[in-house]
Amino acid sequence: MGFFTDAYDLFCIATVTKLLGRIYYYDPTTAKPGVLPANVSAAVNGVALCGTLAGQLFFGWLGDKLGRKKVYGITLMCMVLSSVACGLSFGHTAKSVMTTLCFFRFWLGFGIGGDYPLSATIMSEYANKRTRGAFIAAVFAMQGFGILGGAAVAIIVSAAFRGAFPEPVFNVDPIASTPSQADYVWRIIFMMGAVPAALTYYWRMKMPETARYTALVAGNAKQAAADMNSVLAVNVEAEQHKVDEIVRAESYGLFTEQFLKRHGTHLLGTTSTWFLLDVAFYSQNLFQKDIFSAVGWLPPAEDMSAIEEVYRIAKAQALIALCSTVPGYWFTVLLIDKIGRFAIQLIGFFFMTVFMFGLSIPYEKLRGSICDSGFCGGHQTVFVVLYAFTFFFSNFGPNSTTFIVPAEVFPARLRSTCHGISAASGKAGAIVGAFGFLYAAQNPTEGKQEAGYPTGLGVRTALLMLAGCNALGFLFTFFVPETKGRSLEEITGEDAGEKRSGLSNRNVISLSEL
């Protein structure tokens, strides 16, 4: 449910960005609906990602220092409070409202960032080696339901307001098309993100610390055995002296030559692939509304009222999530422990590259079917199908595996830290996508770009660049090891200390048997 909330909070902004522009930046002299200025749009879309990056680094490090459980509740409360605060963004001017919204979305992202390394690490350290991939993938798969949940809430809220306050389209009455009650729509959508997070807090606090952290990092064999007894319902003996030997044998830190030799290539693989994936993934996800409008799947803004536009954008986002995003995640859950992380990541990057080139190379032909009165040749359906397939293979591919592998390949005392570093690299890519795609996708012809933006490279060229990122991700996947079917201690080399200590005897359940 933490990841459900993460995705809801990160992606619900896409459903209300157009509405914010209509409410706060309408200019009667343009005869067009209001749009967020370029700098404001980039800030509103990207600031939560900046907060997420900072949170991943900070809470990832803190999770290895203080323990997974102690930090887990802090991240959740940060998300609850910030979600509510986003909806209460205050001020009497557009600038003040957007400034406070960006401030609170940064701290919302900060809490979300902590959820990444902690959720992945806790799940990997609880799960057994035969089904570990499916369990971690199932945690991440809730991101798909979070995106769907955000779209569903936006549909319900906008439909309710549209029914209560019917308004004309912009072309009929520019002022009345954005009723004053529309300001409540985006606030309610943001604040609803606090509900699942608040409901989850109790169960997070009841969860015991992982035995691997307690034994291999804190060095407390007695407490680790007690926690394993309660979770696994088996009799586990506490042998403190053997745990002490393992801890002494594996004491190297992050900035050491030993770490570089053992895991330097792994860290390069996890950071680079996550970075390249998120450049493409967040560009597509945050700006679905722009792509749908560009190919004519959504009517021109002038032909809709403000609340109707929210409804239509949310419905389009829900359709993509339901048909491609959610199935992609659960295909990963079903198959990851059968065909492995490495194979799924290669397959995903390969087909993402193929379908992205399929979108970009014939882009002008796909758009060539637009008539003055709208689409008349049906090519918009081809575009959306190809676009949906890139999402499917993103989620049945690197969007899932880049989350899973960093929780498996690094030693226990550095697992949360290294996952946080890998995830932060991904969010750096997301920031590049969020800020860069806005500008790169603008029309290259002067006067045809959106108001407030400079000329860009065009949607076709931007999509080609995203295809190139996916191709590079395919190549960097070869730095990532396969972890299927092996215990965490076997993967990280910690079982060497276990074997030297004699911990794997017949009278005790070994961590490597999990």
Buried (B, 14 or more C-beta within 10 A) or exposed (E): BBBBBBBBBBBBBBBBBBBBBBBBBBEEEEEBBBBBBBEBBBBBBBBBBBBBBBBBBBBBBBBBEBBBBEBBBBBBBBBBBBBBBBBEBEEEEBEEBBBBBBBBBBBBBBBBBBBBBBBBBBBBBBBEBEEBBBBBBBBBBBBBBBBBBBBBBBBBBBBEBBEEBEBEBBBEEBEBBBBEEBBBBBBBBBBBBBBBBBEBBEEBEEBBBBBBBBBBBBBBBBBBBBBBBEBBEEEBEBBBEBBEBBBEBBEBEBEEEEBEEBBEBBBBBBBBBBBBBBBBBBBBBBBBBBBBBBBBBBBBBBBBBBBBBBBBBBBBBBBBBBBBBBBBBBBBBEBBBEEBBBBBBBBBBBBBBBBBBBBBBBBEEBBEBBEEEEBEEEBBBBBBEBBBBBBBBBBBBBBBBBBBBBBBBBBBBBBBBBBBBBBBBBBBBBBBBBBBBBBBBBBEEEEEBBBBBEBBBBBBBBBBBBBBBBBBBBEBBEBBBBBBEBBBBBBBEBBBBBBEBEBBEEEBBBBBEB
